[in-house]
Amino acid sequence: MQAKINCAELGVLDGPLLLFGGPYSNLQAVAALAGFAAAHGIGGDQMICTGDIVAYCGAPSESVAAIRALGSAVVAGNCELQLAGGAEDCGCGFAPGSSCDMLSGAWYAHAASQLDAEAKTWMGSLPDVAVFQHQGQRYGVIHGGVCDVARFIWSESAEAVFEGEWCALEEVTGPVDHIIAGHSGLPFIRKTARGRWINAGVIGMPPHDGGQQTRVAVLDGGEVRFRRLSYDVAGAVADMTKAGLPRAYADALQSGYWPSEDVLPPGLRVPSLARG
């Protein structure tokens, strides 16, 4: 665990909340997010991002500016922490030598070169976790894990994983009834002995399901519903091409399948024959 965990108190948020993660430098997805929020009467003070504003796609600085303009609360992802600290890699938690690890060098270098010092300073000011009250219950917000910001936690992870992270968060925040997380890229709700672990999914990359739409979550009246987000995929691909990024993630935006399943547990992998 980090030596010091910074926690933001967001107060009482009883109206509908738009929860999302991983804009991933996908400016077109951020624009679609803004449109979704406007269409549903959700303001920036009712939006919460689980981090990784910058990653695989082609418009890092523009995406950061757009998220900041929305006024959404943001917790730091590994990408924000690494960029703010001047690190040489994304700190994503990919296995050394894996496909995702090798691909990360190009997009991370692009992001580091495009973001100015002020944007990186802002990233460094983001809280590690956040808490808020909604309909009489207390929610914690994290990126991947508390013990490890880049920890991949899945719907089928062992109960002990959730218990350990819950205890680690409560050491910082005090008791929480539910946890909202990101990082892994797949939206899910896991009912644990402590409460719901809600992964809001990401808006910048499809959830490895063969479709181009990404995901957001709406928390309203204590209930969570995942919603599909359509955006200008061709525009996002054009930005990646212009930036000279490898084709693998641009292809993923179009096909709906990630370029590698290295990080996925066996039960969440998609057989090649099922991809058509």
C-alpha positions as CSV (number, residue, x, y, z in Angstrom):
1,M,0.0,0.0,0.0
2,Q,1.1,3.6,-0.6
3,A,2.7,5.2,2.4
4,K,0.0,7.9,2.5
5,I,-3.4,7.6,1.0
6,N,-5.2,10.9,0.2
7,C,-8.9,10.8,0.6
8,A,-11.4,13.3,-0.8
9,E,-14.8,13.8,1.0
10,L,-17.4,14.5,-1.7
11,G,-20.3,15.0,0.8
12,V,-23.9,14.0,0.3
13,L,-24.8,13.1,-3.3
14,D,-28.4,12.0,-3.3
15,G,-29.4,12.7,-6.9
16,P,-28.6,10.5,-9.9
17,L,-24.8,10.0,-10.2
18,L,-22.9,9.2,-13.4
19,L,-20.0,6.8,-12.6
20,F,-17.3,6.1,-15.2
21,G,-13.7,5.1,-15.6
22,G,-11.0,5.0,-18.2
23,P,-11.5,7.8,-20.7
24,Y,-8.1,6.5,-22.0
25,S,-7.3,9.6,-24.2
26,N,-10.5,8.9,-26.2
27,L,-11.8,12.4,-26.8
28,Q,-14.8,11.3,-28.8
29,A,-15.9,9.1,-25.9
30,V,-15.5,12.0,-23.5
31,A,-17.7,14.1,-25.8
32,A,-20.3,11.3,-25.8
33,L,-20.1,11.2,-22.0
34,A,-20.8,14.9,-21.8
35,G,-23.8,14.4,-24.2
36,F,-25.1,11.6,-22.1
37,A,-24.9,13.6,-18.9
38,A,-26.6,16.6,-20.5
39,A,-29.4,14.5,-21.9
40,H,-30.1,13.0,-18.4
41,G,-29.7,16.3,-16.5
42,I,-26.6,15.2,-14.7
43,G,-24.2,18.0,-13.8
44,G,-20.4,17.8,-13.2
45,D,-21.0,17.7,-9.5
46,Q,-22.9,14.5,-10.0
47,M,-20.1,12.7,-12.0
48,I,-17.3,10.5,-10.6
49,C,-14.4,9.1,-12.6
50,T,-12.3,6.2,-11.3
51,G,-9.2,7.4,-13.1
52,D,-7.0,6.7,-16.1
53,I,-8.1,9.7,-18.1
54,V,-5.1,9.1,-20.3
55,A,-4.1,5.8,-21.9
56,Y,-4.4,3.9,-25.2
57,C,-6.0,6.5,-27.5
58,G,-4.7,9.5,-29.4
59,A,-5.9,12.7,-27.6
60,P,-4.4,12.8,-24.1
61,S,-4.2,16.5,-23.5
62,E,-7.6,17.2,-25.1
63,S,-9.2,14.5,-23.0
64,V,-7.7,15.8,-19.8
65,A,-9.0,19.3,-20.6
66,A,-12.4,18.0,-21.5
67,I,-12.8,16.0,-18.2
68,R,-11.6,19.0,-16.2
69,A,-14.1,21.2,-18.0
70,L,-16.9,18.8,-17.0
71,G,-16.2,19.4,-13.4
72,S,-16.3,15.7,-12.5
73,A,-14.7,14.3,-9.4
74,V,-11.7,12.2,-10.3
75,V,-9.6,9.7,-8.2
76,A,-6.1,9.1,-9.4
77,G,-5.4,6.1,-11.6
78,N,-2.0,4.5,-12.1
79,C,-1.6,6.6,-15.3
80,E,-2.2,9.9,-13.5
81,L,0.2,8.9,-10.8
82,Q,2.9,7.8,-13.2
83,L,2.7,10.8,-15.4
84,A,2.6,13.2,-12.5
85,G,5.7,11.5,-11.1
86,G,7.6,11.6,-14.4
87,A,7.8,7.8,-14.4
88,E,9.1,6.0,-17.5
89,D,6.1,3.6,-17.8
90,C,2.4,3.5,-17.2
91,G,2.5,1.3,-14.1
92,C,-0.5,-0.6,-15.4
93,G,0.2,-3.9,-13.8
94,F,0.8,-5.7,-17.1
95,A,3.1,-8.8,-16.9
96,P,6.6,-7.9,-18.2
97,G,6.9,-8.9,-21.8
98,S,3.2,-9.4,-22.4
99,S,1.5,-7.9,-25.4
100,C,-0.1,-5.1,-23.3
101,D,3.2,-4.3,-21.7
102,M,4.9,-4.0,-25.0
103,L,2.1,-1.9,-26.6
104,S,2.1,0.4,-23.6
105,G,5.4,2.0,-24.4
106,A,4.1,3.8,-27.4
107,W,0.9,5.3,-26.0
108,Y,2.5,6.2,-22.7
109,A,5.4,8.0,-24.4
110,H,2.8,9.9,-26.6
111,A,0.8,10.9,-23.6
112,A,3.9,12.0,-21.6
113,S,5.0,14.2,-24.6
114,Q,1.6,15.8,-25.1
115,L,0.7,16.7,-21.6
116,D,2.0,20.0,-20.3
117,A,3.5,20.6,-16.8
118,E,0.3,22.1,-15.5
119,A,-1.8,19.1,-16.5
120,K,0.7,16.8,-14.8
121,T,0.7,18.9,-11.7
122,W,-3.1,18.7,-11.7
123,M,-2.9,14.9,-12.0
124,G,-0.5,14.8,-9.0
125,S,-3.1,16.7,-6.9
126,L,-5.9,14.1,-7.4
127,P,-7.0,12.1,-4.4
128,D,-6.2,8.4,-4.2
129,V,-9.7,7.6,-2.9
130,A,-12.9,9.4,-2.3
131,V,-16.0,8.9,-0.1
132,F,-19.6,10.1,-0.4
133,Q,-23.0,9.5,1.1
134,H,-25.9,8.4,-1.2
135,Q,-29.4,7.7,0.1
136,G,-28.1,7.1,3.6
137,Q,-25.3,4.8,2.7
138,R,-21.6,5.5,2.4
139,Y,-19.6,4.7,-0.8
140,G,-15.9,4.5,-1.3
141,V,-14.3,5.2,-4.7
142,I,-10.9,3.8,-5.7
143,H,-9.1,3.0,-8.9
144,G,-7.9,-0.6,-9.0
145,G,-7.1,-1.6,-5.4
146,V,-6.1,0.2,-2.3
147,C,-3.2,-2.2,-1.7
148,D,-2.1,-1.7,-5.3
149,V,-3.6,1.1,-7.5
150,A,-3.0,-1.1,-10.6
151,R,-4.5,-4.3,-9.2
152,F,-6.8,-6.1,-11.5
153,I,-9.9,-7.2,-9.7
154,W,-12.6,-9.2,-11.6
155,S,-16.1,-10.3,-11.1
156,E,-14.8,-13.8,-10.4
157,S,-11.9,-12.8,-8.1
158,A,-11.8,-14.7,-4.7
159,E,-13.9,-13.3,-1.8
160,A,-10.6,-12.8,0.1
161,V,-9.5,-10.3,-2.5
162,F,-12.5,-8.1,-1.9
163,E,-12.3,-8.5,1.9
164,G,-8.7,-7.5,1.9
165,E,-9.3,-4.4,-0.2
166,W,-12.3,-3.5,1.9
167,C,-10.3,-3.6,5.1
168,A,-7.5,-1.6,3.5
169,L,-9.9,1.1,2.4
170,E,-11.7,1.3,5.7
171,E,-8.4,1.8,7.4
172,V,-8.2,5.1,5.5
173,T,-11.9,6.2,5.3
174,G,-13.7,4.4,8.1
175,P,-16.7,2.1,7.3
176,V,-18.2,2.1,3.8
177,D,-21.3,0.2,2.6
178,H,-20.2,-0.1,-1.0
179,I,-17.1,0.4,-3.1
180,I,-16.9,1.9,-6.6
181,A,-13.8,0.9,-8.6
182,G,-12.3,0.8,-12.1
183,H,-9.0,-0.2,-13.8
184,S,-9.9,-3.7,-15.0
185,G,-12.0,-2.3,-18.0
186,L,-15.0,-4.6,-17.4
187,P,-18.2,-3.4,-15.7
188,F,-19.6,-5.6,-13.0
189,I,-21.3,-5.7,-9.6
190,R,-20.0,-8.3,-7.1
191,K,-22.2,-8.8,-4.0
192,T,-19.7,-9.4,-1.2
193,A,-20.2,-10.1,2.5
194,R,-19.5,-6.4,3.1
195,G,-21.6,-4.8,0.3
196,R,-21.5,-4.2,-3.4
197,W,-18.2,-3.9,-5.3
198,I,-19.2,-1.8,-8.3
199,N,-16.8,-1.6,-11.2
200,A,-18.2,1.2,-13.3
201,G,-16.4,0.0,-16.5
202,V,-14.5,2.4,-18.8
203,I,-15.7,4.8,-21.6
204,G,-12.5,4.7,-23.7
205,M,-12.4,1.1,-24.8
206,P,-15.2,-1.5,-25.3
207,P,-15.6,-4.3,-22.7
208,H,-14.2,-7.1,-24.8
209,D,-17.6,-8.1,-26.0
210,G,-17.5,-7.6,-29.7
211,G,-19.4,-4.3,-29.7
212,Q,-18.1,-0.8,-30.2
213,Q,-20.2,0.8,-27.4
214,T,-18.5,1.4,-24.1
215,R,-20.1,1.6,-20.6
216,V,-21.0,4.0,-17.9
217,A,-22.9,3.4,-14.7
218,V,-25.8,5.4,-13.2
219,L,-26.3,5.3,-9.4
220,D,-29.8,6.5,-8.6
221,G,-31.9,5.8,-5.5
222,G,-29.2,3.3,-4.4
223,E,-29.5,1.2,-7.5
224,V,-26.9,0.8,-10.2
225,R,-27.6,0.5,-13.9
226,F,-25.0,0.1,-16.6
227,R,-25.7,2.1,-19.8
228,R,-24.1,1.7,-23.2
229,L,-22.2,4.7,-24.6
230,S,-22.1,5.2,-28.4
231,Y,-19.4,7.6,-29.7
232,D,-17.5,8.6,-32.9
233,V,-15.3,5.5,-33.2
234,A,-13.9,6.6,-36.6
235,G,-12.9,9.9,-35.1
236,A,-11.1,8.2,-32.3
237,V,-9.3,5.9,-34.7
238,A,-8.3,8.9,-36.8
239,D,-6.7,10.5,-33.8
240,M,-4.7,7.4,-33.0
241,T,-3.5,7.1,-36.6
242,K,-2.5,10.8,-36.6
243,A,-0.5,10.2,-33.4
244,G,1.3,7.3,-35.0
245,L,0.2,4.8,-32.3
246,P,0.2,1.0,-33.0
247,R,-2.9,-0.3,-34.7
248,A,-3.7,-2.8,-32.0
249,Y,-5.9,-0.6,-29.9
250,A,-7.4,1.2,-32.8
251,D,-8.5,-2.2,-34.1
252,A,-9.9,-2.9,-30.7
253,L,-12.2,0.2,-30.9
254,Q,-13.5,-1.1,-34.2
255,S,-13.8,-4.9,-33.4
256,G,-14.9,-4.6,-29.8
257,Y,-12.2,-7.1,-28.7
258,W,-9.0,-6.2,-26.8
259,P,-5.7,-6.9,-28.6
260,S,-4.7,-9.3,-25.8
261,E,-6.3,-11.3,-23.1
262,D,-3.1,-11.5,-21.0
263,V,-4.7,-9.7,-18.0
264,L,-8.0,-11.6,-18.1
265,P,-8.7,-14.7,-15.9
266,P,-9.6,-17.8,-18.0
267,G,-13.3,-17.5,-17.2
268,L,-13.5,-14.1,-18.8
269,R,-11.7,-14.8,-22.0
270,V,-13.5,-15.0,-25.3
271,P,-12.7,-18.0,-27.6
272,S,-11.5,-17.1,-31.0
273,L,-14.3,-19.0,-32.7
274,A,-16.8,-16.9,-30.7
275,R,-15.5,-13.7,-32.2
276,G,-16.8,-14.4,-35.7
